[in-house]
Amino acid sequence: MRRLPIWLPPALLTLAVTVTGLGSAQLWRDELATWSAATRSPGDLVRLAGTIDAATGPYYLLMHVWTTVVGDSTIALRVPAVLAMTVAAGLLAVLGARLVDRRGGLFAGLLFAVLPGTSRYGQEARPYALATMLAVLATLLLVTALRRPSWARWAGYAAAVAALGLIHLIALTVLAAHALVVLVAWWRGPAAAGIAAPEHPDAERDRRAWRWLVAVVPVALLAGPLLVKARTQQSRQLNWVHLARLDDLTALPGGVTQSSVVGGLLVGVAALGAARLGRRAVLPVGAVLLPVLLLFAAGTAVPLWVPRYLVFVVPFACLLAGAALAAVPAPAALVVVVLAGLLGLPDQAALRRTHEWPRSAPVDYAGAARVIADGQRPGDAVVYSPRHSWLFLDLGIEYHLGDPPRDVLLTEDEVRRGDLWAAECPQPAQCLAGTTRVWLVVSGRHAEPLAAVSGAKGDALRTDFTVTQVWQRPGLTVALLTSRPDR
């Protein structure tokens, strides 16, 4: 009887885990940005890339095509991430079989499937799952090209790396590990780099290095301009990020796996696997450590350090762990995989309630939208405070409400501005004139919501309106304001 393909069990398990509760957590702020961008025209996306978020522009274009075909429901927006993580698990098993053995690849893929981080980023309408898949694919194609060099195989590698750069610029740091392996293979042969000897020995060993250099040229041509543009937008795009500190490194395993306990277990087992592999660990160890160290070094000078940007290194840590598990009897290895799954259950449950961080601070856009929908009347208006925030209050209400009240302070929406935020009336009192009922949506929990609105907007609302009723929803306060009788 033929054996099952090595990629099938990890892929099926990952698919089963990630589709479980796929639509349970409502879209969070980053996913709302994806929805806003994906539902714009290609021309509007070009304008958006010119203003902010150029680095994510290719992903938004991909999602635009996707939503045009399948729609923009919560599940529809997240399905590409589910598929990407599923493919990543299968590819990881194949890569593990190439670098270690079949058992090592199988256990690496199964361990990857049960990590809370795999579910978290496999259930998010953001580019991290796609970047993870492409990082594993590019690495697998590199191993294939080094073992059996040909222009066709190098072309496949070049395409995968170019796609990786377009989807997630920071994931290109995995090229440092690729470069290291290519250098070692060129200098001392593939076996010294942990790659099996070529089936057809290459008489000119320096061809590997030159072909790799040629293969990364498309990356420079495609991702280079994107990187330059993204660098000019950093002050807006990453204004919430702080400079990296040493203790950020200790928190990284828990950040990328979405569980401190599971992250610690993964690091420990991966270290054992690295010791077992010896020189065969060059590629997976490099693919874990070099991106982390490069981003950390850059993050100490400029605000770049965000743990989820490094999710793509997790499969390589799982590969190392798979190598350790392959050295013990299969029942014992399965116990470790099951243990990792059990230890991660509380985080698995939590991330299906909310994608916000911390989990104890959800933002209930849907609940706030239901309050407005239940009490909305013709002629009502809505006001958001704060408007220019990463919470995207307006996008959250619009997504769940569909037909929200008139945005009375809106002067130019985010699409026309080529931005993620709309422009508001500079003289709120004039724009509010003639309005009798206003739905005020404020971030946070406030017993006196009008007092939480700052600036001229708050002054105008407090002068001309009074609070009729207040609703508290997780992370948000909704108030119905009615005009004062003496206006």
N, C-alpha and C positions, 0 to 999 in steps of 0.2 A: 504494500500500500504506500502510495506517495505521501511524503511528509507535507504538512501544511506549510505554505510560504512563511518565512520567518517574520515578515512584516504584518501578517494578518492578525494574530492575537493582540499585539499592542495597538494596532489601528482600530480594531473593533472595540477594545476596552476604552480607548480614548474617546471614540465616538459616543459610546454609551454613557460615559461619565459626563461629557460636556453637553450633551443634549438634555440631560436630566436637569430640570428646573431652568431651562434656557431663558424663558421669558419671565421668571419669577421676580428678579430684581429689575426695577424700572431703569431706563436709561439714565446714566449719571452725566455730570457736566461735560466730560470729554466726549462722550457719545452723542450728546446733544450738538456739540460742535461738528461732529461727523455728519449727523443728520442735516444740519443747516447747510453744510458745504455740499453734501452729496445730492441734495435736491435742487442745486443751482445748475444753470446751463454751463457748458464748457467755457464760454466766454466769461461768465461771471466767476468761474473758478480761476481763470487766468488772472483776473483783477484781484481776487482774494490772495493768490500766491504772491502778487506784487506788493501787497500790503502787510500781510502777516501769514505765518504758517506755510511758507513756501516748501519747507522740508516735508510736509505732509501732503503737498499738492498732488503728486502722482497717486497716492492712496485715495484721496478724495475723488479723483477722476475715475479710478477703478470702481469706487463705491457708487458714483453717479451712474455708471453703466449698469451696475448690479441692481440698484433701486429702480431704475427705469424698467427693468425686466420683471423683478419680483416684488416691488413695493418697498415701503419704508416702515413696516411694523417692527416692533422690538425684536422679534425672532428673525425676521428677514434681514435686518441690519447685522445681526450677530452670526448668521449662518456662515459667511465667509471665514470668520475666525474659527468656528467649529471645524470646518473642512480643513483649514490650514493646520490646526493642531493635530487632527487625525492623520494627515499626510506626514507631518513632522514625526509622529510616533513611529509610523511605518518605516520611514527613511532612516530614523535613528537605529531601528533594529537591524536594517541592512548594513548601515555603517558599522555597527558594533560587530556584526558577523564578519565584516571585512578586516577590521582592525584587531579583534579579539578572537571570537569564535561564535558559533550559532547561539549557544547558551548565553554568552555575554550580551549579545545583541538582543535576545529575547527578554532577558531580565532588565536590561537598560530601558527598553521600550515599555515594559509593564510598569516599572517604577515611575517613569515619566508620566504615564497615564493617570496614576493615582495621586500625583502631587496637587495640592490645592491651587498652586499657581497655574498649572495647566488648565484647570477649570476656569480660573479667574480670567486669564487672558484669552482662553478659548471661548469665552462667553462675552467678549467685549468688542464693540464695533470700533476698534482702533487697529493700527497696523502691527502690533507686537506679535500676534500669532503668525501673520504672514512673514514677518522678519525671521521668526524662529524657524519656520519651515524652509525658507530660502537659505538661511545660514547652514542648516543641516544638509540641504540639497547641494549647495555649492561645495561643502566639505567632502561629501560623498563623491561628487564628480571630480574633485581634485585627486582623491585617492585613486579613482579609476583611471584618470589621465596619467598619473605617475606610474601606475602598474602597467598600463597598456597605452603608451603614448600614440596619439594620432591627432591630426588637426580637427577632426570631427569631435573628438572627446574634449579637446581644449576649447572648441567653440561652444559646446554645451556648458562648460564651466564658465566661460566668459559671459554667456547669456544669464546664467544664474546669479553671478556676482553683480552684474549690471542691474538686474531686477532688485537684488538686495539693497543696493545703494539708493535706488529710486524709492523703495518702500520705507527704508529706515537708515538714514545716514550713519548714525552711531554704530549700527550693526556692521559697518564696513571695517570696524576695528578687528573683526575676526580675520581680516586679511593679514594682520601681523603674524598670526599663528600659521596661516598658509605660507607666508613668505619664509618663515623659519623652517618649515618642513621642506619647502622647495630648495632652500639653501643647503640644508643638511643632505638631502637626496642628491643634489648636484655635486656636493663636495665629497661625500663619502658613500653615496649609493642609496637607493630606496630602503634597503634593509636597516641602515643606520638611522633612518627617520621613522622607523616603525612601520614602513610600507612593504608589503611582500614584493619580492623581486619581480621585475617585468616578465610576462610570459614570453615576450620576444625582446631579448636584450637590445638596448639601444647602443649602437656603435659610437655615437657622439653624445656623451652624457650631458654636455652643456646644452643640448637641445631643450631639456626640461626647463632650465632657468629662462632661456629666451622665449620659449613658448608661453611660460607663465607671465612673463613681462608683457608679451603681446596680448595675452588674454585679459589683462587688467586695464589695457588702454581704453576700451569702451567705458569702463567705470569712470575713469578720469574725464572723458568727454561728456558723459551724461550727468554724473553726480557732481562734477567739479563746479559748474555754474550754479547748481542747486545749493551747494555748500556755501558758495560766496554770497548768494542772495540770503540764505538762511542766517548767515553770520550778521548781516545788517539788521535783521529782525529780532535778534536775540534779546535786546532790551525790552521788547514788548512780549515776546513769546515766552520767555523764561524769567520774567520779573518776580516770580514767586519762589524761585529756587535760590538757595543759599550756597555759599562756597563749601566744598567738601571738607570734612574733618576726619580724623583717624577713626573715631568711633562709628562713622558711617560704614566703614569696611566690615566691622563686626556685625552690623545690623543687616548687611546685604543678603546673606543666605535666607533669612526670614522674609526679607522684602521680596525677593524674586520667586520664592516658593509659597509666599503668603502664609507661612506658618513658621514661627521660630523653632519649634520642636522638630518639625519635619526638615527644616533647613539644616539644623544641626546634625540630624541623623544622616542626611544626604552628604554633607561635607565629610563626616567621619568615614562613611563607607567608601566615598570617592577617594579619600586619601589612601585607604587600604588597596583599592584598585590600582591607583597610580604606582604604588610600591610594587605591586605584583607585575604590572606590565613592563616596568623598566623602560627601555628605549622606545617601546611601542606606545608609551604614554606621551610622547613628545607632542603629537597633534592634539589629542583631547585636553591635555593639561594646558598647552598653549592657548587653545580656544576658550578656555575658562579664564586663565590668569591674565593673559595679555590684554583683552578688552577691558577687564576690570581695572587693571593698573593704568592703562592709557586714559580711560575716562576719569579715574580718580585723580591722576596727575593733572589733567586738563581742568578738572573740577575744583582744584585748589586755587586756580588762577582766575577762572571765569565760571559763572554759575551754570553748571551742566550736570551735576551729579543727581540723577533721579533713578532709584533702583529699578523701576520697571523698564527703563531704557536698556537694561542688561538681561532681560528675560531670555534672549536668544542664546545665552551661555549655558542655561540649565540643561539642555539635552546632552551637552558634552560632559557635564558633571555626572549625569545619569549614566553615560557611557562608561565612565571610570568606575562608578558604583557597580554597574553590570559586570565589569571585569572581576571585581571582588566577589560578587555573588556567584559567578561561574566557577569559582574555585571551591565552593562548598556543595554538598549534596543538594539536589533540586528542592526537596521539601524544606530544607533550612533556608534556601534562597527565597522561596515563596513566602515563608514566614516573615522575612524582612520586608518584602513588598506589601504583604497584608498589614504588617505593623505600621508601615508608613501611611497606608490608606486609613487605618483606624485612628492614628494620631492626628491625621488631618481632618477627620470628620467634623469637629466643631468649626473649623475655618471653612470647610466646604459648605456647611449649613449657613454660616454667617454671610458668605459672599453671595449666596443666592437670595438673601434678604436685601442687601444693598451693596453697591460697588463703591460707595463712598468710603473714605478713610479719615478718621477711624470708623470702624463698623458701628460704633455707638452713636454716630452722628449722621444718620441718614437725612436725605432731603426729599420730602414727599411732594414732588411736582404734581403727580397724579391726584393726590388728595386735595391739594390746593385748587387744581383745575375743577374737580368735582364740586367743591364749594361754590365756585363761580357759576358753573353750569346750572346748579340747582336753583340759584337765586337771580340769574341774569335776566334783565329786562331790555327791551329795545331802547336804544339811546344811551345805554350805560357806557362808561369809559373805564379804562384800566391804567394804573400807574405802578411802575416798578421801582423799588429802592433796595439796594443800589442798582443802577442800570448797567454801569460799566464794571462788571465783576465777573470772575471766572465761574460763578454759579449759574450764569446765563438764565436768570429768572424768566425773561421774556420767552426764550426758546423753549424752556420747560413747560410753561403754560400753553404756549401755542401748539406744541407737539401733542399734548394730551387733550386740549380743548377743541382743536380743529378750527372753530370759528369763535375766537375770543372777542371780548368787547373792544370797542375802538381804542386804539392806543393813542390817547389824546395828546400826549407830549411828543409823539414821534414826528420828526421833521424829515428824516431820510433813513430808510431801513438799511439793515446790514448788507443786503444784496447790492443795492445801488452804491453803497459806500465802498464795496469791495473789502469788507471787514467782517469781524465776528460780532461787532456791536453796532447798534443803531445810534443815530444822532438825535438828541432831544432838544426841545424848544428852549432857547436861551432866556426867554421871559415866561416862565411857567404860569404866572397869574393871567396873562393875556390868553394863553392857549387853553386854560381851564375855564375861561369865561363862557357862560351859557350851559355848562355841564351841571346836572343836578345829582347824579349818582356816580360815584367812583369806586371801583374795586382796587384797593391798595394791597400790593403783594410785597412783603418785606422779608428779607433774610433774617433768620434767627427767631427766637421766641420773645415776644414783647407784649406786656400787658397794656402799654400805651403805644401803639404802633405809630401814631403821628409824631411822637417825640423822637422816634428813631430815624425819621427822614431829615436829612441835613440840607443846608443851603437854601437857595431861592425856592426850590421845589417844596421843601418842608414848610417854609414860611407861607407860601401860597396856599398850601393845603390846610394849614392850621388857621389861616385867616378866613377862608371861605367855606370850610367844611367842618362837619362834626362827625365823630365816630358813632355809627348806629349799632354795629355788631362786630365782634371779633371772633375769629376761628384760629385755633392753634393746630398746626400740623407739624410733624417732625421736620425741623430745620427751617420752617417757614411760618409766617403769620399772615393771615388774610383778614382784611378789614373792609367793611362796607361803609363808605363815607357818603353822607348826604349834605347838600348845600344848606348853609345857615339861612334861616327865614329872613334875616335882615340884609341879605346880599343885594 
